[in-house]
Structures are given as C-alpha cells and as structure tokens.
Amino acid sequence: MNEETHPVVSAALGVLGVGGAVYLTWCTIIAFVGGTTPLLGWRQEGSLGAGLFWIFVIDPIVSTVLIWVSALVVLPLSALFKR
C-alpha cells in the first residue's frame, strides 16, 4: 500500500529534523569551544577531548532521544491527518 504523507506531517518532520540537527551541531561546537549547552544548562570548559566525547558518546544519545520525541509528535499528527 503506497500512501502519501500529508503536507502538515511532512512540514512537522522537516522542522523537527532541521531543528534537531541545528541543536546537535550547536551543542557539539560548544563542547569544543566552551560555554553553556542550551536547554540542558551544562557548563563546559571546551576542549578537543570534550568535543570528541560529545561527538561519539553524547550526540548518539541525544539524537536517539530527539528521534523518539519527533515520533511522539508526528504519529498523532499522521493519525489526525490520515487521508
């Protein structure tokens, strides 16, 4: 069965995907240069080791959480806008 996705669901997926990518990139840059991580409030000194740790350990965890959050948002929308 080939079903098309409703434009509202596609837009929500796009916004959540781009927002998540921008957030993870922003947090990774902060891990390298130092500062406070947005939304999480973690203060980081910034170093090569912290940046690499963020890329290989924290980024996969946060991206998995963001995928599940986006699924929790999009699944009800797709059921609501089912054609």
C-alpha positions as CSV (number, residue, x, y, z in Angstrom):
1,M,0.0,0.0,0.0
2,N,1.6,3.3,-1.1
3,E,0.2,6.2,0.9
4,E,1.2,9.8,0.6
5,T,2.2,11.8,3.6
6,H,0.0,14.8,4.5
7,P,1.8,18.2,4.0
8,V,1.4,19.1,7.7
9,V,3.1,15.9,8.7
10,S,5.9,16.5,6.2
11,A,6.3,20.0,7.5
12,A,6.5,18.8,11.1
13,L,9.1,16.2,10.2
14,G,11.1,18.8,8.4
15,V,11.0,21.3,11.2
16,L,11.9,18.7,13.8
17,G,14.7,17.2,11.7
18,V,16.3,20.6,10.9
19,G,15.8,21.8,14.5
20,G,17.4,18.7,15.9
21,A,20.4,18.9,13.5
22,V,21.0,22.5,14.3
23,Y,20.7,21.8,18.1
24,L,23.2,18.9,18.0
25,T,25.6,21.0,15.9
26,W,25.3,23.9,18.3
27,C,26.0,21.7,21.3
28,T,28.9,20.0,19.6
29,I,30.5,23.3,18.8
30,I,30.0,24.4,22.5
31,A,31.7,21.2,23.6
32,F,34.8,22.1,21.5
33,V,35.0,25.9,22.3
34,G,33.3,26.0,25.8
35,G,30.1,27.6,27.1
36,T,26.7,26.6,28.3
37,T,24.7,24.0,26.5
38,P,21.3,25.3,25.5
39,L,18.2,23.6,27.1
40,L,20.4,21.3,29.1
41,G,22.3,24.0,31.0
42,W,25.6,22.1,31.2
43,R,28.6,24.4,31.6
44,Q,31.6,23.2,29.6
45,E,35.1,24.4,29.5
46,G,35.6,23.2,26.0
47,S,38.5,21.1,24.7
48,L,39.3,18.6,22.0
49,G,38.7,15.7,24.3
50,A,35.3,17.1,25.4
51,G,34.3,17.7,21.8
52,L,35.2,14.2,20.7
53,F,33.4,12.8,23.7
54,W,30.4,14.8,22.8
55,I,30.5,13.5,19.2
56,F,31.0,9.8,19.9
57,V,29.0,9.4,23.2
58,I,26.5,12.3,23.8
59,D,25.4,13.0,20.2
60,P,24.1,9.5,19.6
61,I,22.2,9.5,22.9
62,V,20.7,13.0,22.3
63,S,19.9,12.2,18.6
64,T,18.1,9.0,19.7
65,V,16.0,10.9,22.2
66,L,15.2,13.5,19.6
67,I,14.1,10.8,17.1
68,W,11.7,9.4,19.8
69,V,10.4,12.8,20.6
70,S,9.7,13.6,17.0
71,A,8.0,10.2,16.6
72,L,5.7,11.1,19.6
73,V,4.9,14.4,17.9
74,V,4.4,13.1,14.3
75,L,2.5,9.9,14.9
76,P,-0.6,11.6,16.4
77,L,-0.4,14.2,13.6
78,S,-0.3,11.5,10.9
79,A,-3.3,9.7,12.5
80,L,-5.1,13.1,12.7
81,F,-4.4,13.9,9.0
82,K,-4.9,10.4,7.6
83,R,-6.4,10.5,4.2
